[in-house]
Amino acid sequence: MLPVTKAGFEIDARLEAVSHPVVWLGLCEMRLVNERRWPWLVLIPQRPGVEEMHELTPLDQAMLTFEMNSVGQVLKAETKCDKINMAVLGNRVRQLHVHVVARSQGDPGWPSAVWGQDPREPYRPAELRQLAERFRQAM
């Protein structure tokens, strides 16, 4: 169960629509992106109005880095992937969020980026919940 979010904080509707809540890490809410071709997590710092990493306080920047590294380590251990990709883009969704994606040679689209690989392939609902719980337990 995720705690109540910080006052004034709301997840962008586009992020919420394509992901499933997993766990609150301290600074960020960790969500599982509903795309079965790649194990893909997204970290969303609970700071209202923040679009860029440099807008975070130095302490929040350190916490974000710590959480990114922790999630990357867990994702790699749980998936046995070849590579962890991390990206902070924000071209379409301005709200600061970090993508953490497990990639393996031979996965769909390897070695290209995961963006633009349409059509999306969502998990079955039970599969999405089970994977989210697996990552929650691993964290």
C-alpha positions as a Markdown table, in Angstrom:
| # | Residue | x | y | z |
|---|---|---|---|---|
| 1 | Met | 0.0 | 0.0 | 0.0 |
| 2 | Leu | 1.3 | 3.4 | -0.9 |
| 3 | Pro | 1.0 | 6.2 | 1.6 |
| 4 | Val | -0.9 | 9.4 | 0.9 |
| 5 | Thr | 1.0 | 11.7 | -1.4 |
| 6 | Lys | 2.6 | 14.9 | -0.3 |
| 7 | Ala | 0.3 | 17.9 | -0.2 |
| 8 | Gly | -0.1 | 19.5 | -3.6 |
| 9 | Phe | 1.5 | 16.6 | -5.4 |
| 10 | Glu | -0.3 | 14.8 | -8.2 |
| 11 | Ile | 1.0 | 12.3 | -10.7 |
| 12 | Asp | 0.6 | 13.4 | -14.3 |
| 13 | Ala | -2.4 | 11.6 | -15.7 |
| 14 | Arg | -0.4 | 10.2 | -18.6 |
| 15 | Leu | 2.1 | 8.5 | -16.2 |
| 16 | Glu | -0.7 | 7.2 | -14.1 |
| 17 | Ala | -2.5 | 5.8 | -17.2 |
| 18 | Val | 0.4 | 3.7 | -18.4 |
| 19 | Ser | 1.7 | 2.5 | -15.0 |
| 20 | His | 0.8 | 0.6 | -11.9 |
| 21 | Pro | 1.8 | 1.7 | -8.4 |
| 22 | Val | 4.4 | -0.5 | -6.7 |
| 23 | Val | 5.9 | 1.2 | -3.6 |
| 24 | Trp | 6.8 | 4.5 | -2.1 |
| 25 | Leu | 10.6 | 4.7 | -1.6 |
| 26 | Gly | 11.0 | 7.9 | 0.4 |
| 27 | Leu | 11.3 | 10.6 | -2.3 |
| 28 | Cys | 9.7 | 8.7 | -5.2 |
| 29 | Glu | 6.8 | 6.6 | -6.0 |
| 30 | Met | 7.9 | 3.6 | -7.9 |
| 31 | Arg | 5.5 | 2.4 | -10.6 |
| 32 | Leu | 5.6 | -0.5 | -13.1 |
| 33 | Val | 5.0 | 0.6 | -16.7 |
| 34 | Asn | 2.3 | -1.6 | -18.3 |
| 35 | Glu | 4.5 | -2.8 | -21.1 |
| 36 | Arg | 5.3 | -6.5 | -21.1 |
| 37 | Arg | 8.2 | -6.4 | -23.7 |
| 38 | Trp | 10.5 | -4.8 | -21.1 |
| 39 | Pro | 10.5 | -4.8 | -17.3 |
| 40 | Trp | 10.2 | -1.1 | -16.9 |
| 41 | Leu | 9.9 | 1.0 | -13.8 |
| 42 | Val | 9.4 | 4.7 | -13.4 |
| 43 | Leu | 10.3 | 6.8 | -10.4 |
| 44 | Ile | 8.3 | 9.9 | -9.7 |
| 45 | Pro | 9.7 | 12.3 | -7.1 |
| 46 | Gln | 6.8 | 13.6 | -4.9 |
| 47 | Arg | 7.6 | 17.2 | -5.3 |
| 48 | Pro | 4.9 | 19.5 | -6.8 |
| 49 | Gly | 5.8 | 21.5 | -9.9 |
| 50 | Val | 9.3 | 20.0 | -10.3 |
| 51 | Glu | 10.2 | 19.3 | -14.0 |
| 52 | Glu | 14.0 | 19.1 | -13.9 |
| 53 | Met | 16.5 | 17.4 | -11.6 |
| 54 | His | 18.3 | 20.7 | -10.9 |
| 55 | Glu | 15.1 | 22.1 | -9.4 |
| 56 | Leu | 15.3 | 19.5 | -6.6 |
| 57 | Thr | 17.1 | 20.5 | -3.4 |
| 58 | Pro | 20.6 | 19.0 | -3.0 |
| 59 | Leu | 19.3 | 16.6 | -0.5 |
| 60 | Asp | 16.5 | 15.5 | -2.8 |
| 61 | Gln | 19.0 | 15.1 | -5.7 |
| 62 | Ala | 21.1 | 12.8 | -3.5 |
| 63 | Met | 18.0 | 10.8 | -2.5 |
| 64 | Leu | 16.9 | 10.5 | -6.1 |
| 65 | Thr | 20.3 | 9.2 | -7.1 |
| 66 | Phe | 20.2 | 6.7 | -4.3 |
| 67 | Glu | 16.7 | 5.5 | -5.2 |
| 68 | Met | 17.7 | 5.3 | -8.9 |
| 69 | Asn | 20.7 | 3.1 | -8.1 |
| 70 | Ser | 18.7 | 0.9 | -5.7 |
| 71 | Val | 15.9 | 0.3 | -8.2 |
| 72 | Gly | 18.4 | -0.4 | -11.0 |
| 73 | Gln | 20.2 | -3.0 | -8.8 |
| 74 | Val | 16.9 | -4.7 | -7.9 |
| 75 | Leu | 15.7 | -4.7 | -11.5 |
| 76 | Lys | 18.9 | -6.2 | -12.7 |
| 77 | Ala | 18.9 | -8.9 | -10.0 |
| 78 | Glu | 15.3 | -9.8 | -10.5 |
| 79 | Thr | 15.4 | -9.9 | -14.3 |
| 80 | Lys | 18.9 | -11.1 | -15.0 |
| 81 | Cys | 19.0 | -8.5 | -17.8 |
| 82 | Asp | 22.1 | -7.5 | -19.7 |
| 83 | Lys | 21.8 | -3.8 | -19.3 |
| 84 | Ile | 19.8 | -1.3 | -17.2 |
| 85 | Asn | 18.8 | 1.9 | -19.1 |
| 86 | Met | 17.9 | 5.0 | -17.1 |
| 87 | Ala | 16.5 | 8.1 | -18.6 |
| 88 | Val | 15.1 | 11.5 | -17.6 |
| 89 | Leu | 13.5 | 12.9 | -20.7 |
| 90 | Gly | 10.3 | 14.9 | -20.0 |
| 91 | Asn | 9.6 | 16.0 | -23.5 |
| 92 | Arg | 6.0 | 14.8 | -23.5 |
| 93 | Val | 5.4 | 14.6 | -19.7 |
| 94 | Arg | 7.0 | 17.6 | -18.1 |
| 95 | Gln | 6.7 | 16.2 | -14.5 |
| 96 | Leu | 10.1 | 15.0 | -13.3 |
| 97 | His | 10.2 | 11.2 | -13.6 |
| 98 | Val | 13.0 | 8.7 | -14.2 |
| 99 | His | 12.6 | 5.6 | -16.4 |
| 100 | Val | 14.5 | 2.5 | -15.3 |
| 101 | Val | 14.3 | -0.2 | -18.0 |
| 102 | Ala | 15.8 | -3.8 | -18.0 |
| 103 | Arg | 17.2 | -4.6 | -21.5 |
| 104 | Ser | 18.6 | -7.8 | -22.8 |
| 105 | Gln | 20.2 | -8.7 | -26.1 |
| 106 | Gly | 17.5 | -10.0 | -28.4 |
| 107 | Asp | 14.6 | -8.3 | -26.7 |
| 108 | Pro | 12.1 | -6.5 | -29.0 |
| 109 | Gly | 13.8 | -3.5 | -30.4 |
| 110 | Trp | 17.4 | -4.3 | -29.1 |
| 111 | Pro | 19.6 | -2.2 | -29.2 |
| 112 | Ser | 17.3 | 0.7 | -30.0 |
| 113 | Ala | 15.4 | 2.7 | -27.4 |
| 114 | Val | 12.1 | 1.4 | -26.0 |
| 115 | Trp | 10.2 | 4.6 | -26.9 |
| 116 | Gly | 8.2 | 4.6 | -30.1 |
| 117 | Gln | 8.0 | 0.8 | -30.2 |
| 118 | Asp | 4.3 | 0.7 | -30.9 |
| 119 | Pro | 1.9 | -0.9 | -30.5 |
| 120 | Arg | 2.2 | -1.2 | -26.7 |
| 121 | Glu | 1.9 | -4.7 | -25.3 |
| 122 | Pro | 0.2 | -4.5 | -21.9 |
| 123 | Tyr | 0.4 | -7.2 | -19.2 |
| 124 | Arg | -2.7 | -9.2 | -18.3 |
| 125 | Pro | -4.1 | -7.6 | -15.1 |
| 126 | Ala | -3.1 | -10.5 | -12.8 |
| 127 | Glu | 0.4 | -10.6 | -14.4 |
| 128 | Leu | 0.8 | -6.8 | -13.8 |
| 129 | Arg | -0.2 | -7.1 | -10.1 |
| 130 | Gln | 2.1 | -10.2 | -9.6 |
| 131 | Leu | 5.1 | -8.4 | -11.1 |
| 132 | Ala | 4.4 | -5.2 | -9.1 |
| 133 | Glu | 4.3 | -7.3 | -5.9 |
| 134 | Arg | 7.5 | -9.1 | -6.9 |
| 135 | Phe | 9.3 | -5.8 | -7.3 |
| 136 | Arg | 7.7 | -4.4 | -4.1 |
| 137 | Gln | 9.0 | -7.3 | -2.1 |
| 138 | Ala | 12.5 | -7.0 | -3.7 |
| 139 | Met | 12.7 | -3.4 | -2.7 |
